Structures are given as C-alpha cells and as structure tokens.
Amino acid sequence: MSDSEVNRDALENSPIPPELIEYIPEEKREEIISRIVLQEQYSGPLAHPRIVAGYERQLPGSTDRIRCIVLDYNGTVSKEQKEA
C-alpha cells in the first residue's frame, strides 16, 4: 500500500466529518487527523454495531454466528441463574 493510499484511507476513516476536513489546510490534514483520538463506549451483549459490521465485511455470515453464540450463552446464563 502506497503512502497516498494510506493517507486517503486515514482521511476516509477519520472521525472528522468530511465537510469539516475541507476547512483544514491540505498540508496540515494528515498531521491534525493523526492527532485526533476518538473514544467511544458501548455496552451490550454484542459488540458495537460498527465492529460487528467490520466482522461481517471480513467474514460474511459472521454477524448471524455471533448473534447465535450470544443468544445461546445468554440462555445458558439464564438457566444457571434460575437454578441458583
């Protein structure tokens, strides 16, 4: 992957909305975007939807597999809690 492809990828995956990126001087974009840190928190039985979407892109069908595993696990935990 060339430097220009890496830079383009960084811009496309930037947490900065594209309409704001155009206001950053071109010669400073890479430096500014590389310094931005995005922190998100998510809580739930499944991973964050963006992460699950990434799994699905890499391995089609994985979302359904993950969902089945979570449902199966939650059912097992519920049974154990009822028996306790």
N, C-alpha and C positions, 0 to 999 in steps of 0.2 A: 504494500500500500504506500503510495507516494505521500509526501508532506502535504500537498494540496488536497488529497483525498482525506487525510486525517483532519486537516483544518476544516474542510467542508462538513465532515461528519460531526466535528465538535460544534460547529455553528448550528447544524440541523438538530442536534440533540441538546442544545443549550436550554437552560431553564429561563432564559430571557426570551420574551415573545418576539417573533421576527419583526413586528412593526416597530419595536424599540431598538433592535440591533442596528437598523439603518441609521439611527442617530449617533451611533458610536463611530468615531473616525476609523476608517478602514485599517489604518496602520496600527491602531490600538485594540482592535476587536479581539484578536487571539489572546493577548495579554489579559484583558479585562475578563473575558469569558472564562479563561483558565483559573482565575482567582475566585470566581463565584462558587460558593458552596451552598448546595440546596439540601435542607434537612426536612424529611417528612416522617411522620409517624402514622402507623396504621395498626389497627388491632382487629383481629377476627380469626375465624377458624381457617381461612385461606390466606395466601399471600396477597399483597396489594394487587389490584387488578392489572396494573402496568407490568408487574413482574410476571403474573400469570400469562399475560399476552405475549411477553417475551418468550416464555417457555413454549407457548403454542406456535409461535413463529419458527422456533428452532426444531420442535418436535410436534408436528400436527397430531392432534388427538390427546395430547398430554393434559389439557385442561380437564377433560372428562375423567381421565385416570386419576388426577389429583383430587377432583371432587369426590369420586368414589372412595378413595382412600380416607378422606376426611370424614365422609358420612359413615363409613364403616368404623373408623376409630371413635367417632362421637357416639355411635350406637353401643360400642363396647364399653366406653366410659360410663354411659348412662346406665347400662345393665349392672356394672360393678357398683355404681353409687346407690342404685335401688336395693341391691343385695346387702350393702353395708349397714 
